[in-house]
Amino acid sequence: MTNTPLIPMTAIDCLIPALLIDRNAPVDVLHANAAARVLAATQLMETLAHRDVELADAIDLKHIATVAMILLRDGCDLLDVLGWRLRPA
């Protein structure tokens, strides 16, 4: 990990990141943000699991998968930073 205080989110691959994680944010804030994203992705997948996917439109399924991917990638990025913060120096 570099010494820069801002870490770019990795869900969207671009040369100039617009969303950044403050690696100096309190650990409870990093955890709360990671948990919110993972919970949202979990609830989205639970909703989908209770539907008849055979009747679903392929484009809609792709949109749902993309949303879940972004939420989970953001959550993983936040958990990575949290992990770095919790490691002994």
Summary of the structure (lengths in Angstrom):
residues: 89
radius of gyration: 15.7
end to end distance: 12.5
largest distance: 52.8
contacts: 203
relative contact order: 0.20
helix: 62%
strand: 7%
